[in-house]
């Protein structure tokens, strides 16, 4: 086993480009999408009718009271041009007592903007209607504003168990998602060496040597797992200490979850290798399957954005779904080991099933040859 492990390590030192490439892609993707995930969404606003400057400024002030969205005024031509070229997802057209939201594609996040704008307009129009019925509308609005600044009743949002409400951290979700995505590529292409060595006849020479077949398998699997855990460790250390991502005291727990996830990925890769006939076929199928997993698991979407029952059911059979659930539960919601038992148990069950079936398929394929 150790001899096979060290042989793979020597090969890695000679040609580390693939591992370094996926490591760099993990960092770049997490930085590009993760750092922008927490920034407010910008919405272009243009006027559809002749509104006075006072009315326009009032609407812009009301709309920009949110910390989630930033509404910026522009002209109609610029707003529509940015929408057509894909540089913005949605634009807002202000009318005298109404509005229009214009979007080129229907994205999950647009419903949040629509709900917010609708709420702002509904509240303002109700306030106007009530103020018009008063003797002195201006004084009435001032009284409402003062009461809103110091309301007699406030709402305190708590968790189900009375704990402090914790908002979802999309930044960490994307960091975990891209890290696990690219580490799957790293592990997958390392494990494909088993099939390549069998085709090249290297295994025939190894089997007649003192090395046992189980030792050959273990050496390959352990090496792929080790490369994967080093990949994850480097990413987490870099983002925690250099880019100040809030991993806090959960670094050890996240590595433990990653270790179990990688064991499952190693088993899943062995299963895919057993189902494909040649290493070249694996190289074609594996890069197609892996990018679909985060899409089905909802890695790139906020919680609750995916509502398709078929995709939700399919996601339950993907290791990435349960690894993300465990990581977010630990790092974002500070859940205990008891709370994380179910997703971790599912990962372990998948690992055992994939490993057993995959090993059997690989051996049967070798016998057919």
C-alpha positions in Angstrom: 0.0 0.0 0.0 2.7 2.5 1.0 4.7 1.7 -2.1 1.7 2.4 -4.4 1.0 5.6 -2.4 4.5 6.9 -2.8 4.5 6.0 -6.5 1.5 8.2 -7.0 3.2 11.0 -5.0 6.3 10.8 -7.2 4.0 11.1 -10.3 2.3 14.1 -8.6 5.6 15.9 -8.1 6.5 15.4 -11.7 3.2 16.7 -13.1 1.3 18.8 -10.5 -0.4 21.0 -13.0 -3.9 19.4 -12.8 -4.1 19.6 -9.0 -2.8 23.2 -8.9 -5.3 24.1 -11.7 -8.3 22.9 -9.7 -6.9 24.5 -6.5 -6.6 27.9 -8.4 -10.1 27.5 -9.8 -11.5 26.9 -6.4 -9.9 30.1 -5.1 -10.9 32.2 -8.1 -14.5 31.0 -8.1 -15.0 31.5 -4.4 -13.4 34.9 -4.5 -15.3 36.0 -7.6 -18.8 34.9 -6.5 -18.4 34.7 -2.7 -17.2 38.3 -2.2 -20.1 39.6 -4.3 -22.7 37.5 -2.7 -22.9 39.7 0.4 -22.9 42.9 -1.5 -26.3 44.7 -2.1 -27.9 44.0 -5.5 -28.0 47.1 -7.7 -31.2 47.9 -9.6 -31.4 50.6 -12.3 -34.3 53.0 -12.2 -35.7 55.2 -15.0 -38.7 57.5 -15.2 -41.7 56.4 -17.4 -43.7 59.6 -16.9 -42.9 63.2 -16.1 -42.4 63.1 -12.4 -41.4 66.1 -10.4 -37.9 66.1 -9.0 -39.4 66.1 -5.5 -41.5 63.0 -6.2 -38.6 61.2 -7.8 -36.3 61.9 -4.9 -39.0 60.7 -2.5 -39.4 57.4 -4.3 -35.6 56.9 -4.5 -35.3 57.6 -0.8 -38.0 55.1 0.1 -36.6 52.4 -2.1 -33.0 52.9 -0.8 -34.0 52.2 2.8 -33.1 48.6 2.3 -29.7 47.2 3.1 -30.2 44.4 0.5 -30.8 46.5 -2.6 -29.4 49.7 -4.0 -31.6 51.6 -6.5 -29.7 53.9 -8.8 -31.3 56.4 -11.2 -30.4 56.3 -14.9 -32.0 57.1 -18.2 -34.3 54.6 -20.1 -31.9 53.9 -22.9 -29.0 53.0 -20.7 -31.2 50.8 -18.4 -32.7 48.8 -21.3 -29.3 48.5 -23.1 -27.7 47.0 -19.9 -30.6 44.6 -19.6 -30.3 43.5 -23.2 -26.6 42.9 -22.9 -27.0 40.9 -19.7 -25.2 43.4 -17.4 -28.3 43.7 -15.2 -31.0 41.3 -14.4 -33.9 43.7 -13.8 -34.8 47.4 -14.1 -37.5 49.5 -12.5 -39.7 51.9 -14.4 -41.2 54.6 -12.1 -44.7 55.9 -13.0 -46.6 58.6 -11.3 -48.5 56.3 -8.9 -47.3 53.0 -10.1 -44.2 51.1 -11.3 -43.1 48.4 -13.8 -40.4 45.8 -13.3 -38.7 44.7 -16.5 -36.5 41.6 -16.6 -34.9 39.6 -19.5 -34.9 36.2 -17.7 -36.8 34.8 -14.7 -34.2 34.3 -12.0 -35.0 33.0 -8.4 -33.6 36.2 -6.8 -35.9 38.5 -8.7 -38.9 37.6 -6.6 -37.2 39.2 -3.6 -36.8 42.5 -5.5 -40.4 42.3 -6.7 -41.7 41.7 -3.2 -39.6 44.6 -1.7 -40.7 47.1 -4.4 -44.3 46.1 -4.0 -44.2 46.5 -0.3 -42.6 50.0 -0.6 -45.3 51.2 -3.0 -48.2 49.6 -1.1 -47.1 51.2 2.2 -46.6 54.6 0.6 -49.9 54.6 -1.3 -51.8 53.6 1.8 -50.1 56.4 3.7 -51.0 58.9 1.0 -54.6 57.8 0.9 -54.9 58.2 4.7 -53.1 61.5 4.8 -55.5 63.0 2.2 -58.4 62.4 4.5 -56.8 64.3 7.3 -57.2 68.0 8.0 -53.4 68.6 7.8 -51.7 65.9 5.7 -48.3 67.3 6.3 -48.6 67.1 10.1 -50.1 63.7 9.9 -47.1 62.4 7.9 -44.7 64.0 10.4 -46.5 62.2 13.3 -46.4 58.9 11.4 -42.6 59.4 10.8 -41.9 60.1 14.4 -43.9 57.1 15.5 -42.1 54.8 13.1 -38.8 56.1 14.4 -39.8 55.1 18.0 -42.6 52.5 17.6 -44.7 51.5 20.6 -44.3 47.8 19.6 -41.3 46.1 18.1 -40.8 42.6 16.8 -37.8 40.5 17.9 -37.1 37.6 15.6 -35.9 34.4 17.3 -35.2 30.8 16.3 -37.5 27.9 17.0 -35.8 27.3 20.4 -35.7 30.9 21.4 -32.2 31.4 20.2 -31.0 34.5 18.4 -32.0 34.6 14.7 -29.0 33.9 12.4 -29.3 35.2 8.8 -28.1 32.9 6.1 -24.5 33.5 4.9 -24.4 33.1 1.1 -20.7 33.9 1.1 -19.9 30.8 3.1 -22.3 28.7 1.0 -20.5 29.6 -2.2 -17.1 29.0 -0.6 -18.1 25.5 0.5 -19.8 24.8 -2.8 -16.9 25.7 -5.1 -14.4 24.0 -2.8 -16.3 20.7 -2.9 -17.0 21.0 -6.6 -13.4 21.3 -7.6 -12.1 18.8 -5.1 -14.4 16.3 -6.7 -12.6 16.9 -10.0 -9.2 16.5 -8.3 -10.2 13.2 -6.7 -11.9 11.9 -9.8 -9.1 12.4 -12.2 -6.6 11.0 -9.7 -8.6 7.8 -9.2 -8.9 7.3 -13.0 -5.3 6.2 -12.8 -6.5 2.8 -11.6 -8.3 2.2 -14.9 -5.4 3.6 -16.9 -2.9 1.4 -15.1 -5.1 -1.7 -15.7 -5.3 -0.9 -19.4 -1.6 -0.3 -19.7 -0.9 -3.7 -18.0 0.8 -2.2 -14.9 -1.5 -4.0 -12.6 -0.6 -7.4 -14.1 3.0 -6.8 -13.1 2.0 -5.5 -9.6 -0.2 -8.5 -8.8 2.7 -10.9 -9.3 4.8 -8.8 -7.0 4.6 -9.1 -3.2 2.0 -6.2 -3.2 -1.5 -7.6 -2.5 -4.4 -6.4 -4.7 -6.2 -4.9 -1.7 -3.0 -2.9 -1.0 -2.9 -1.6 -4.5 -6.5 -0.4 -4.2 -5.9 1.1 -0.8 -2.8 2.9 -2.0 -4.7 4.6 -4.9 -7.8 5.4 -2.8 -5.8 6.7 0.1 -3.7 8.9 -2.2 -6.8 10.4 -3.9 -8.4 11.1 -0.5 -5.2 12.7 0.8 -4.8 15.0 -2.2 -8.5 16.0 -1.7 -8.2 16.8 2.1 -5.0 18.8 1.4 -6.9 20.7 -1.3 -9.7 21.5 1.2 -7.4 22.4 4.0 -5.4 24.9 1.9 -8.6 26.6 0.8 -10.1 26.9 4.3 -6.8 28.2 5.8 -6.4 30.7 3.0 -9.9 32.1 3.2 -10.0 32.1 7.0 -6.7 33.8 7.7 -6.1 35.8 4.5 -9.6 36.8 3.2 -11.2 36.9 6.7 -14.1 34.5 5.9 -16.0 33.7 9.1 -15.1 30.1 9.7 -14.4 30.9 13.4 -13.8 27.9 15.7 -15.4 25.5 13.3 -12.3 24.8 11.1 -11.6 21.3 12.7 -15.3 20.3 12.3 -15.4 21.5 8.7 -12.3 19.4 7.9 -13.9 16.3 9.6 -17.1 16.8 7.4 -14.8 17.2 4.4 -13.0 14.0 5.2 -16.2 12.0 5.3 -17.4 13.8 2.1 -14.1 12.9 0.3 -14.5 9.3 1.4 -17.9 9.3 -0.3 -16.5 11.0 -3.4 -13.7 8.4 -3.6 -16.4 5.7 -3.5 -18.6 7.4 -6.0 -15.7 7.9 -8.4 -14.9 4.2 -8.1 -18.5 3.4 -8.9 -18.4 5.7 -12.0 -15.1 4.1 -13.1 -16.7 0.7 -12.8 -19.7 1.7 -14.9 -17.5 3.1 -17.7 -15.7 0.8 -20.1 -12.5 2.7 -20.7 -10.5 5.5 -19.0 -11.3 7.7 -22.0 -15.0 7.1 -21.5 -14.6 8.1 -17.8 -12.8 11.3 -18.9 -15.8 12.2 -21.0 -18.6 11.3 -18.6 -17.1 12.5 -15.2 -16.6 16.2 -16.2 -20.3 16.2 -17.4 -21.8 14.7 -14.3 -19.9 16.6 -11.6 -20.9 20.2 -12.7 -24.6 19.1 -12.6 -24.4 18.1 -8.9 -24.2 21.7 -7.5 -27.0 22.8 -9.8 -29.3 20.0 -8.6 -28.2 20.4 -5.0 -29.0 24.1 -5.1 -25.5 25.2 -4.1 -25.7 28.4 -6.1 -29.2 29.4 -4.8 -30.4 30.8 -1.5 -32.3 28.4 0.7 -35.8 27.7 -0.4 -35.2 29.0 -4.0 -35.4 25.5 -5.5 -39.0 24.2 -5.4 -39.0 21.5 -8.0 -40.0 18.3 -6.3 -38.2 16.1 -8.8 -34.9 18.0 -8.4 -35.3 18.0 -4.6 -35.8 14.2 -4.6 -32.8 13.7 -6.9 -30.6 15.9 -4.7 -31.1 13.5 -1.8 -29.0 10.9 -3.7 -26.1 13.3 -4.2 -23.3 13.5 -1.6 -22.8 17.2 -2.2 -26.3 17.9 -0.8 -25.7 16.4 2.6 -22.1 17.7 2.8 -23.4 21.3 2.2 -26.2 20.8 4.8 -23.7 19.6 7.4 -21.1 22.4 6.7 -23.7 25.2 6.7 -25.3 23.8 9.8 -22.0 23.9 11.6 -20.4 27.1 10.3 -23.5 29.3 9.9 -26.1 28.0 12.4 -23.7 26.5 15.0 -25.5 23.2 15.1 -24.3 20.4 17.4 -23.2 16.9 16.3 -26.6 15.6 17.2 -28.2 18.0 14.7 -25.7 17.0 12.0 -26.1 13.3 12.6 -28.6 12.7 9.7 -26.7 14.3 6.8 -23.4 12.7 8.1 -25.1 9.3 8.4 -26.4 9.6 4.8 -22.9 10.4 3.6 -21.5 7.4 5.3 -24.2 5.1 4.0 -23.6 6.4 0.4 -19.8 5.8 0.8 -20.3 2.2 1.9 -22.8 1.4 -0.9 -20.8 3.2 -3.6 -17.5 1.5 -2.5 -19.0 -2.0 -2.4 -20.8 -1.7 -5.8 -17.9 0.2 -7.4 -15.3 -2.3 -6.3 -17.4 -5.2 -7.6 -17.9 -3.5 -11.0 -14.2 -2.7 -11.4 -13.2 -6.3 -10.7 -15.9 -7.7 -13.1 -14.7 -5.4 -15.8 -11.1 -6.6 -15.2 -12.3 -10.3 -15.5 -14.1 -9.6 -18.8 -10.8 -8.3 -20.2 
